[in-house]
Each structure stands twice: as structure tokens, then as C-alpha cells.
């Protein structure tokens, strides 16, 4: 289809596009590339400082990076239009994210100022997108007005933070992010009136999950390239690839996505919100696990390094368990049981990191056996549950006779 210079945004909901399956656009896939760079910069920073201070800094920087990606994804899911204006706006936002990535590796006050200003630019572009939507999509003007107020307030706090010295500047970032995260929740009733066209939302989150899993492969390659073909390093590298592949297997074999595809009039509004936002800590945990694998390839298996790989793997398993809890119950699925199994495995992963000594290969072997065990449980037992007449969620059963009310199925 020929590119139009101007094609106003339109509302793309489950009602306006009934029966249509949406996939990620070429623009969205190009947009994701800058986050590959940003995640790599974050990983490099954590690799240089894996202690508690480094983990805290990694978390504080990862949240606005992820939120930048998620915010655009939510906008595109509801209003995306492929015209010249939108392309230019997205490209400017890509440039802003690139500047954020460039500032991540610095430890000076100037670096944090650059990060904040780059983030403000990215948010300003998002605000311009929403102004276009407010102008052209009459049905959601009240909703977009709420977004503009909340996101503008958060952006203003980010802007003011550049004039405040560290560490108070970082506290202001936290306040700004709380405002931005609270904005969708504050307008949740308005969101319910215009539910997202969510056929491609699970795909988008799946693509970001692949993006962060790719950091594990990159970390293994970087570690082996640095260490050379030392026997134990080669073994740890191969096992690390298998471990990352196992985490991919567990996520995508259970990426049901029905929680965001359901009827917007169904009760249980918390499920889509939990499902969506659990991907934030899940993604961070997967990155940490990958960095831990690079330590293992380098045969650096001190207490801190073991915590990074075991803690990252444990976090990934635990947050996959939360995704199971958020998934709509079904007689054909055993998500509640899978959740408990994932939580138990997460505890075991932490225990392995604590009890296995400074033997990098042994730790990766143990974690890999744990992941393979999860896969086998799914394949041989949990995915072959017999249908039952009993509801799989007792709370769901208690609510089944209640009058269903329109609820939000989007981001807040």
C-alpha cells in the first residue's frame, strides 16, 4: 500500500476490527531495534557492577526503558496509522531512545542529565502522537485528555529533575514514573469504553521477550570470545545457550495471551493488567540471567556472580508463574498448578546459587536440569490434564453468577 503523507489516527478496537488478526508492523519491528541497543547497554552496565548498587542502578534505568517501549506499543495498538507524520514521530522517538542508551554507560551527573532529557524528548513525541489522536478520534477525547494530563505531569517532573543534584534527582525519577504508571489506572473506566484491539498485543510482548532473551545469547558469545576455547568456558557457553533456550521454551509454550483477547465485558479486570505489567520484571530478570551466564562462561562464580545468574533465572521462573495466575482459567489448562510449580522452581534456583560453590559449570548444569525438569513436567503431565467439570479457579466460580460489567482490558 502506498504511503500517505497524512492519514489521521483511527480507533482500532475489538469492535472496529472484529475478526481481523493484527501483526507487528514493519515500523514496530524497526522501532524495536533501538531497544536491542538499549538493553545491551544496560547489560554492559550490570556486567561491570553486579553488586547490590549495580542491580539497583540497572533496575532504575531498565524501568523507563521498558516503559518507553510499552507506552508506544499501547498507543500503536489503539491508534496506529502508517502515514508520513507518524513515521517521522517514531523516528524521532527512536533517536531519543538511542540517546538514552548512549547515556546509560556513564556514571557522571552529566550522564544522568542526558538520560533524563532524552527520556523527556521520547515522552514529548508520545504526547504529540496523543494530541493527533485527540484531534481526530472523537470517541476517545476524554480518555486521551487523561493521558495527556498524566504523562505531561510525569514528563514535567523528569524535566525539573535535571536541575536537582543527585541522588535527589533519582528520587524525582521514581515519583515521575509513579505518576506515569498511575495514569492508565486513573482513567481505567474510560479505557473500558474503548478496549484495545489486542490481537497483536501478546505478539508484541513476545517479541520484546525474544529481544531480551537474545541478550543471553549475546552474553554467552561475548564471554567465550573473551575467554577463548578453554574447556570449561566452552562447556559453560554451550550449557548457557541451552538454558536460555529452555527459558524461551517455557515462556512461549505457555504464552496463551487470551487474557488480553477476551470479551471486554468479562469480569476480573485485574488479569490483563497483571499479565501486561509482569512482563516488566520478567524482562529484567531475563537480562540479568543472561549477564550471569557471561560470568559463568568467564568462570567467575563468586557469591555476587552466582546471585546474578541464579537470581535472574529464579526471577524469570517466578514471574512466569505470575503470568500463569493472570491467565484466564480453563478446564483444559492447569495454570494454577503450573504457577505453583514455577514458584517452587524459583526457590530451588535461589538455593542452587547459594549452596553450589565457585564452580561455574556445575551451577549452570544444575540450573539447566531445573529448567528441563519444568519443560518435562509441562509436556508429560501438566499439559495432559483431563477436562474437569469443576472450575479451575474457585474465585472465578464464586463470581460466575455476578452481573458482568464492562471493564478495562488495556494497560492500566
C-alpha positions in Angstrom: 0.0 0.0 0.0 1.3 3.4 -1.0 2.4 5.7 1.9 0.1 8.6 2.5 1.5 11.9 3.6 -1.3 12.3 6.1 -3.6 9.6 7.3 -5.2 10.6 10.6 -5.2 8.2 13.5 -8.3 6.0 13.9 -9.5 3.9 16.7 -8.5 0.3 16.3 -10.6 -1.7 18.8 -12.0 -5.2 19.1 -15.3 -3.7 17.7 -13.8 -1.8 14.7 -11.6 -4.7 13.6 -13.7 -7.7 14.5 -12.2 -10.9 13.0 -9.0 -9.2 11.9 -5.7 -10.6 13.2 -3.1 -7.8 13.5 0.6 -8.5 13.5 3.5 -6.2 14.2 4.1 -3.7 11.5 7.5 -3.1 9.8 7.6 0.2 11.7 7.2 -1.5 15.0 9.9 -4.1 14.2 12.3 -1.3 13.2 11.4 0.6 16.4 12.3 -2.5 18.5 15.9 -2.4 17.1 16.9 0.6 19.2 15.8 -1.3 22.3 18.2 -4.1 21.4 20.9 -1.5 21.8 19.4 0.0 25.0 19.2 -3.5 26.6 22.7 -4.3 25.6 23.9 -1.0 27.2 22.1 -1.9 30.4 23.5 -5.4 30.3 27.0 -4.0 29.9 26.5 -1.7 32.9 25.3 -4.6 35.1 28.3 -6.7 33.9 30.6 -4.0 35.1 28.9 -3.7 38.5 26.9 -6.8 39.5 26.7 -5.8 43.2 23.6 -4.5 45.0 24.4 -1.0 43.9 24.7 -2.1 40.3 21.5 -4.1 40.5 19.7 -1.1 41.8 21.0 1.2 39.1 20.2 -1.4 36.5 16.6 -1.6 37.7 16.2 2.2 37.9 17.3 2.5 34.3 15.5 -0.5 32.9 12.1 0.6 34.1 12.0 3.9 32.0 13.5 2.0 29.0 10.8 -0.7 29.2 8.0 1.9 29.9 9.1 3.9 26.8 8.7 0.7 24.7 5.4 -0.3 26.3 3.9 3.2 26.1 4.4 3.4 22.3 3.1 -0.2 22.0 -0.1 0.7 23.8 -0.6 3.8 21.6 0.1 1.9 18.4 -2.3 -0.9 19.4 -5.1 1.6 19.7 -4.4 4.3 17.2 -1.6 3.3 14.9 -1.6 4.8 11.4 1.1 4.5 8.8 1.5 8.0 7.4 4.5 10.2 6.9 3.8 12.2 10.1 3.6 9.1 12.3 6.8 7.7 10.7 8.7 10.9 11.4 7.5 10.9 15.0 8.5 7.3 15.6 12.0 8.0 14.1 12.4 11.0 16.4 11.5 8.8 19.3 14.0 6.2 18.2 16.6 8.9 18.2 15.6 9.8 21.8 15.9 6.2 22.9 19.3 5.9 21.3 20.4 8.9 23.3 19.1 7.3 26.5 21.1 4.1 25.6 24.3 6.2 25.0 23.9 7.8 28.4 23.5 4.6 30.3 27.1 3.6 30.4 28.2 6.9 32.0 28.5 7.4 35.8 28.7 11.2 35.8 26.0 13.7 36.7 26.1 14.8 33.0 25.1 11.2 32.0 22.0 11.2 34.2 21.1 14.7 32.9 21.4 13.4 29.4 19.3 10.3 30.2 16.5 12.5 31.7 16.5 14.9 28.8 16.4 12.1 26.3 13.5 10.5 28.1 11.7 13.8 28.2 12.1 14.0 24.4 10.7 10.5 24.0 7.7 11.4 26.1 7.2 14.6 24.2 6.9 12.7 21.0 4.4 10.4 22.6 2.4 13.4 23.7 2.3 14.7 20.2 1.0 11.4 19.0 -1.8 11.6 21.5 -2.6 15.1 20.5 -3.2 13.9 17.0 -5.4 11.1 18.3 -7.3 13.6 20.4 -7.9 15.8 17.4 -9.1 13.0 15.0 -10.7 10.4 17.2 -13.7 11.9 18.8 -14.8 8.8 20.7 -11.7 8.8 23.0 -11.1 12.5 23.5 -11.8 12.3 27.2 -9.6 9.3 27.6 -6.7 10.9 25.7 -7.2 14.1 27.7 -6.4 12.0 30.8 -3.3 10.5 29.2 -2.1 14.0 28.2 -2.5 15.3 31.7 -0.9 12.4 33.5 2.0 11.9 31.1 2.6 15.7 30.9 2.8 15.8 34.7 5.3 13.0 34.7 7.4 14.5 32.0 7.5 17.8 33.8 8.9 16.1 36.9 11.6 14.4 34.7 12.4 17.8 33.2 12.7 19.5 36.6 14.9 16.7 37.9 17.8 17.9 35.7 18.1 20.9 37.9 18.3 18.9 41.1 21.5 17.3 42.2 22.0 13.5 42.7 20.7 11.4 44.5 17.6 13.6 44.8 17.3 13.5 41.1 16.8 9.8 41.1 14.0 10.1 43.7 12.3 12.5 41.4 12.6 10.0 38.6 10.8 7.5 40.8 8.0 10.0 41.5 7.6 10.7 37.8 7.4 7.1 36.9 4.7 6.5 39.6 2.7 9.3 38.1 3.0 7.8 34.6 2.2 4.3 35.8 -0.8 5.6 37.7 -2.2 7.5 34.8 -3.8 4.5 32.9 -5.2 3.3 36.2 -6.8 6.7 36.9 -8.6 6.6 33.5 -9.4 2.8 33.6 -13.2 3.4 33.3 -12.7 5.4 30.1 -10.3 2.8 28.8 -13.1 0.2 29.3 -15.3 2.1 26.9 -12.6 1.8 24.1 -11.0 -1.6 24.7 -7.8 -2.2 22.9 -7.6 -4.1 19.6 -5.5 -6.7 21.3 -5.0 -9.4 18.7 -1.3 -8.4 18.3 -0.5 -7.3 21.9 0.7 -10.8 23.0 2.8 -10.9 19.9 4.4 -7.5 20.8 5.2 -8.6 24.3 6.5 -11.9 22.9 8.8 -10.0 20.6 10.2 -8.0 23.4 10.8 -11.2 25.4 12.8 -12.6 22.5 14.7 -9.3 22.4 15.8 -9.7 26.0 16.5 -13.4 25.6 18.8 -12.5 22.8 21.0 -10.8 25.3 21.6 -14.2 26.9 23.0 -15.5 23.6 25.0 -12.3 23.0 26.4 -12.6 26.5 27.5 -16.2 26.0 29.2 -15.3 22.7 30.9 -12.3 24.2 32.1 -14.3 27.2 33.5 -17.1 25.1 35.1 -14.7 22.6 36.9 -13.1 25.6 38.0 -16.3 27.3 38.9 -18.3 24.2 38.4 -22.0 23.7 39.1 -23.1 27.3 37.3 -26.4 28.0 35.2 -25.3 31.0 34.3 -22.0 29.3 33.2 -23.8 26.2 31.1 -26.1 28.3 29.5 -23.2 30.2 28.8 -21.4 26.9 27.0 -24.4 25.4 25.0 -25.0 28.6 24.2 -21.3 28.7 22.7 -21.4 25.2 20.6 -24.4 26.3 19.5 -22.6 29.4 18.3 -19.5 27.5 16.6 -21.8 25.0 14.8 -23.5 27.9 13.5 -20.2 29.3 12.3 -19.4 25.8 10.5 -22.8 25.6 8.8 -22.3 28.9 7.6 -18.8 28.1 6.3 -19.4 24.5 4.7 -22.8 25.2 2.6 -21.0 27.8 2.1 -17.6 26.1 -1.6 -18.0 25.9 -2.4 -14.4 25.6 -6.2 -15.0 26.0 -6.1 -12.7 29.0 -5.9 -9.7 26.7 -8.1 -11.2 23.9 -11.1 -11.8 26.0 -14.5 -10.2 25.8 -14.2 -6.7 27.3 -17.4 -7.2 29.2 -16.0 -10.1 31.2 -15.3 -9.6 34.9 -11.9 -9.9 36.5 -10.3 -6.6 35.3 -7.1 -7.3 37.2 -5.9 -10.2 34.9 -4.9 -8.1 31.8 -3.2 -5.5 34.0 -1.2 -8.1 35.9 -0.4 -10.0 32.7 0.9 -6.9 31.0 3.0 -5.4 33.8 4.5 -8.7 34.9 6.5 -8.5 31.7 8.5 -5.6 33.2 10.2 -7.6 36.0 10.2 -10.7 33.8 12.2 -8.9 31.1 14.6 -7.5 33.7 15.2 -11.0 35.2 15.9 -12.5 31.8 18.5 -9.8 31.1 20.1 -10.5 34.5 20.2 -14.2 33.8 22.0 -13.6 30.6 24.6 -11.4 32.2 25.1 -14.1 34.8 25.8 -16.6 32.1 28.5 -14.4 30.8 30.1 -14.5 34.3 29.8 -18.3 34.2 31.5 -18.5 30.8 34.3 -16.4 32.2 34.4 -18.9 35.2 33.7 -16.1 37.6 31.5 -17.8 40.1 31.8 -15.8 43.2 28.9 -15.0 45.5 27.8 -12.0 43.6 28.1 -13.6 40.2 26.2 -16.7 41.3 23.4 -14.4 42.7 23.1 -12.7 39.3 22.6 -15.9 37.2 20.6 -17.8 39.9 18.6 -14.8 40.9 17.8 -13.9 37.3 16.7 -17.4 36.5 14.7 -17.6 39.7 13.0 -14.3 38.9 12.2 -15.4 35.4 10.6 -18.6 36.7 8.7 -16.7 39.4 7.3 -14.1 37.0 6.3 -16.8 34.5 4.3 -18.2 37.5 2.6 -14.9 37.9 1.6 -14.9 34.2 0.0 -18.3 34.8 -2.0 -16.9 37.6 -3.2 -14.0 35.4 -4.2 -16.3 32.6 -7.9 -16.9 32.3 -8.8 -20.3 34.0 -9.8 -23.1 31.7 -10.7 -26.8 32.2 -8.2 -27.7 29.5 -5.3 -25.8 31.2 -3.6 -26.2 34.6 -2.3 -22.7 35.0 -2.7 -22.6 38.8 -0.7 -25.8 39.1 1.9 -24.6 36.7 2.2 -21.4 38.7 2.9 -23.3 41.9 5.5 -25.4 40.1 7.2 -22.3 38.7 7.3 -20.7 42.2 8.8 -23.8 43.6 11.4 -24.0 40.9 12.3 -20.3 41.5 13.1 -21.1 45.2 15.2 -24.1 44.1 17.2 -21.9 41.7 18.0 -19.5 44.5 19.0 -22.4 46.7 21.3 -23.7 44.0 23.0 -20.4 43.7 23.6 -20.4 47.5 24.8 -23.9 48.0 26.9 -24.6 44.9 30.4 -23.4 45.4 32.6 -21.5 43.0 32.1 -24.0 40.2 30.5 -22.1 37.2 29.9 -25.2 35.1 28.2 -27.1 38.0 25.8 -24.2 38.6 24.8 -23.8 35.0 24.3 -27.6 34.8 22.1 -27.5 37.9 20.0 -24.6 36.6 19.7 -26.3 33.2 18.4 -29.5 34.8 15.9 -27.5 36.7 14.6 -25.8 33.5 14.5 -29.1 31.6 12.5 -30.6 34.5 10.0 -27.8 34.2 9.6 -28.5 30.4 9.2 -32.2 31.0 6.6 -31.6 33.7 4.6 -29.5 31.2 5.0 -31.9 28.4 4.3 -35.2 30.2 1.9 -34.2 33.0 0.6 -30.7 33.2 -0.3 -30.3 29.5 -2.3 -33.5 29.5 -4.8 -32.7 32.2 -8.1 -34.4 31.9 -11.0 -32.0 31.4 -13.0 -31.4 34.6 -16.4 -30.1 35.4 -15.0 -28.1 38.3 -13.9 -24.6 37.8 -10.1 -24.3 37.9 -10.3 -21.1 39.9 -12.6 -21.1 42.9 -12.7 -17.3 42.9 -13.9 -17.4 39.3 -16.6 -19.9 40.3 -17.8 -17.5 43.0 -18.0 -14.7 40.5 -19.7 -16.7 37.8 -23.2 -15.7 38.9 -22.4 -12.0 39.2 -23.6 -9.5 36.6 -20.7 -8.8 34.3 -19.8 -5.2 33.9 -17.6 -3.5 31.2 -14.0 -3.4 32.4 -10.7 -2.3 31.1 -8.6 -4.8 29.1 -5.8 -2.4 28.4 -2.7 -1.1 30.0 -3.8 0.3 33.4 
